[in-house]
Structures are given as C-alpha cells and as structure tokens.
Amino acid sequence: MKILITGATGLIGNELVKQLLAKNHSVHYLTTSKSKVVNKPNYKGFYWNPQQTKIDESCIYEVDVIVHLAGANIAKRWTNAYKQEIIESRTLSSELLYNLVRKHPNQVKQFISASGTAIYPESFATVYDETTTETEDSFLSNVVKKWEESANRFQVLGLKVCKIRTGIVLSNVGGALPEMVKPIKMGFGAAMGNGKQIQSWIHINDLVAMYCFAIENQLEGVYNAVAPNPISNQELTTVIAKTLKKPLFLPNIPHFVMKLILGEMSYLLFSSKNLSAQKIINNGFQFKFPKIKEALANLYS
Ligand SMILES: NC(=O)c1ccc[n+]([C@@H]2O[C@H](COP(=O)([O-])OP(=O)(O)OC[C@H]3O[C@@H](n4cnc5c(N)ncnc54)[C@H](OP(=O)(O)O)[C@@H]3O)[C@@H](O)[C@H]2O)c1
C-alpha cells in the first residue's frame, strides 16, 4: 500500500516510516520544512504549510491511506499564542488534507488520525474505555475534541476514519521518558505530587505496530493506544530508578512547585488517566510490551 504521512519526521512518525518500509509499503510524507524533503525509492517527501493553506497536491498520487500525526509539540510553555498553534497545527492541517481529498481525484480509503487520552475524565480507580461519552473540561481535552472532529469530516467523503488516542509514548530518543530519566540518572529523581496519578503509557514499538495493524485491518473508530497495565507515577518513577540502578531518596515534588515552573502545562505531569486497552486486544492486536518493567528494560538495558 502507499501511505501518506503528516508529521513523519517526528518521534512516532520516524519509527512508523521505518516499520512501513520494512513491511514493503511505500511512503509519501508531508513536511513543513523544505530541508526535510527527500526523495528515495518508496520514501518521497512533499512540502506543505497548513497556516498558509499551501500543499504539494501531487502527494496524494496513488495513496491508499492517510496517517495524520502532525501537530505542534505540547511540551512547550502554553502561552495563549502557543495554545492557538497547538490547536491549529492539528485542525488546519486536517482541513487542508480534507480539501485535497475532496477536490483531487484519488483512491484514499482510510484516514487515521493521532489523538490524545486527555479527552477522558480524570480517573484513579475507574477504568475508561472508548465507549465513554464523559469528557474532561481542560485545554488539552478541548484540543482533542476539535482534533477528532476535524478527522471525522473525512467520513463524509466515504473514508474509514480511525482515531488513535495515544497515552504517554515511551521511547529512549524523545518524548516524556528521557525527561523523566535525566534527573533520576543524576540522582535527583522524585515522583510528582502524591504520585498516585495513573499514567497510561505505551512502548513506541507497540504504538507503531498498532498503526500498522490499523492500516492492514482497515480499522474504523476510536482506539486507545495504551498498554494493558497502566501504573501510578510513583511506580513509574520507582521502576525507572530500578532499571537504571539509581537510588530514589528525595521527597516527592509538590504540585504547586511544578505549576510555578511549568504553568498550566504541569497538567501533563499530574493528570490521572486510567484507560483500557481491551478494544484493540479484542480486535486481535498483541502487545509486545504489556508490562512497564519489560518495556523499560528493553529501552534502557
Ligand atoms: N509522543 C507522545 O507521547 C504522544 C502522546 C499522545 C499523542 N501524541 C500525538 O501524536 C502525534 C505525533 O507525536 P510525536 O511525539 O511524533 O510528535 P513530534 O515528535 O513533536 O512530531 C510532530 C511532527 O509534526 C510536525 N509539526 C510540528 N509543528 C507543526 C505545525 N505547527 N504545523 C504542522 N506540522 C507541525 C513536525 O513535522 P515537520 O517538521 O516534518 O513538518 C513534527 O515532526 C502528535 O500529534 C502528538 O500530539 C503524541
């Protein structure tokens, strides 16, 4: 199959491209950096600028599936201007793709969009799955709602729409994990707040395998991309320290301290999301790293 990917140069996109090429799929990708456009056999880059509604329309040629990963990184200070960028980088880009598919002759059958777990209500004991209609009222939850609405529009064009609500992606080259590992490696590690907040995580290899699974099985609807065994922030901090063979002796860091440092973005460290992986498992997907100990050992041993 030929897959058009946005955000292909990011943390998840990079790994997804590797996997798709290894499976003999061919990849077109859209990038906002002209310097990242390369043209290799089965891997062809195209320039776009969603803010200026610019897109190289030839990117759609012979494409079967679109995977929309692009979006401004949420781990930067949430000023009002940056909040706007977080939203628009996902929705305007989706709209540009929508207009491309609508206007340009094509054979696209499926639209897969990255999405987030922030949409779910805060939870400790209650495990939420994809059937829940309850949502949280927070900035990031509202981003996810707008992001998913922009993906749903593709249904009007007769495409299958799949939304991958992704938890904390564990990778040793980017994202949240190296930021957690850094202080622990230096001997200054500590859990956040009371450490009870539940972190629904997924190993990058499992996430990428899930995207491939969604493509190869033409999945439709919402799927949580989280491992079947979420853990508390306290446990996660402890397992990281054990994996790195580092001591943990400092007291937990109070919420107000992180709020002073990070502002509203401290939400990322303190929100609690206890989420189910059952739907994708029921569809036949097998996790390679269902447990945190093995996932971290794979990344850091
Ligand atoms: N990593 C996680 O833990 C996690 C968890 C939940 C959801 N997600 C979501 O999954 C998607 C991919 O995540 P990731 O970790 O791979 O992100 P990433 O490493 O930050 O990469 C995102 C890519 O999006 C493109 N991009 C950045 N700013 C943009 C803008 N203003 N307009 C258009 N494109 C822009 C960039 O590609 P170019 O430079 O090539 O244009 C960038 O490489 C994101 O939407 C993210 O929110 C990630």
The ligand as a MOL file (V3000), in Angstrom:
LIG
                    3D

  0  0  0     0  0            999 V3000
M  V30 BEGIN CTAB
M  V30 COUNTS 48 52 0 0 0
M  V30 BEGIN ATOM
M  V30 1 N 4.6660 11.3770 21.8960 0
M  V30 2 C 3.6140 11.2050 22.7180 0
M  V30 3 O 3.7680 10.8020 23.9180 0
M  V30 4 C 2.2060 11.4560 22.2180 0
M  V30 5 C 1.1260 11.1300 23.0580 0
M  V30 6 C -0.1630 11.3850 22.6110 0
M  V30 7 C -0.3770 11.9250 21.3590 0
M  V30 8 N 0.6830 12.2330 20.5590 0 CHG=1
M  V30 9 C 0.4090 12.8780 19.2650 0
M  V30 10 O 0.9350 12.1150 18.1890 0
M  V30 11 C 1.4000 13.0000 17.1510 0
M  V30 12 C 2.8550 12.6740 16.8430 0
M  V30 13 O 3.5810 12.7790 18.0570 0
M  V30 14 P 5.1830 12.8820 18.1070 0
M  V30 15 O 5.5680 12.6060 19.5060 0
M  V30 16 O 5.7880 12.0900 16.9940 0 CHG=-1
M  V30 17 O 5.3570 14.4520 17.8320 0
M  V30 18 P 6.6600 15.2590 17.3910 0
M  V30 19 O 7.8970 14.4510 17.5840 0
M  V30 20 O 6.5760 16.5850 18.0650 0
M  V30 21 O 6.4490 15.4360 15.8060 0
M  V30 22 C 5.3390 16.0790 15.2750 0
M  V30 23 C 5.6110 16.4870 13.8310 0
M  V30 24 O 4.5710 17.3990 13.4510 0
M  V30 25 C 5.0740 18.3900 12.5800 0
M  V30 26 N 4.7400 19.7140 13.1230 0
M  V30 27 C 5.2620 20.3250 14.2250 0
M  V30 28 N 4.7240 21.5420 14.3850 0
M  V30 29 C 3.8580 21.6970 13.3540 0
M  V30 30 C 2.9980 22.7650 12.9490 0
M  V30 31 N 2.9340 23.8980 13.6420 0
M  V30 32 N 2.2410 22.5850 11.8310 0
M  V30 33 C 2.2870 21.4250 11.1350 0
M  V30 34 N 3.1080 20.4160 11.4410 0
M  V30 35 C 3.8580 20.5420 12.5480 0
M  V30 36 C 6.5800 18.2260 12.5100 0
M  V30 37 O 6.9050 17.6590 11.2410 0
M  V30 38 P 7.6150 18.5290 10.0570 0
M  V30 39 O 8.7070 19.3200 10.7180 0
M  V30 40 O 8.1290 17.4690 9.1450 0
M  V30 41 O 6.5500 19.3710 9.4640 0
M  V30 42 C 6.9120 17.2480 13.6290 0
M  V30 43 O 7.9550 16.3830 13.2700 0
M  V30 44 C 1.2270 14.4230 17.6820 0
M  V30 45 O 0.0590 14.9980 17.1430 0
M  V30 46 C 1.0910 14.2320 19.1810 0
M  V30 47 O 0.3160 15.2290 19.8180 0
M  V30 48 C 1.9710 12.0110 20.9580 0
M  V30 END ATOM
M  V30 BEGIN BOND
M  V30 1 1 1 2
M  V30 2 2 2 3
M  V30 3 1 2 4
M  V30 4 1 4 5
M  V30 5 2 4 48
M  V30 6 2 5 6
M  V30 7 1 6 7
M  V30 8 2 7 8
M  V30 9 1 8 9
M  V30 10 1 8 48
M  V30 11 1 9 10
M  V30 12 1 9 46
M  V30 13 1 10 11
M  V30 14 1 11 12
M  V30 15 1 11 44
M  V30 16 1 12 13
M  V30 17 1 13 14
M  V30 18 2 14 15
M  V30 19 1 14 16
M  V30 20 1 14 17
M  V30 21 1 17 18
M  V30 22 2 18 19
M  V30 23 1 18 20
M  V30 24 1 18 21
M  V30 25 1 21 22
M  V30 26 1 22 23
M  V30 27 1 23 24
M  V30 28 1 23 42
M  V30 29 1 24 25
M  V30 30 1 25 26
M  V30 31 1 25 36
M  V30 32 1 26 27
M  V30 33 1 26 35
M  V30 34 2 27 28
M  V30 35 1 28 29
M  V30 36 1 29 30
M  V30 37 2 29 35
M  V30 38 1 30 31
M  V30 39 2 30 32
M  V30 40 1 32 33
M  V30 41 2 33 34
M  V30 42 1 34 35
M  V30 43 1 36 37
M  V30 44 1 36 42
M  V30 45 1 37 38
M  V30 46 2 38 39
M  V30 47 1 38 40
M  V30 48 1 38 41
M  V30 49 1 42 43
M  V30 50 1 44 45
M  V30 51 1 44 46
M  V30 52 1 46 47
M  V30 END BOND
M  V30 END CTAB
M  END
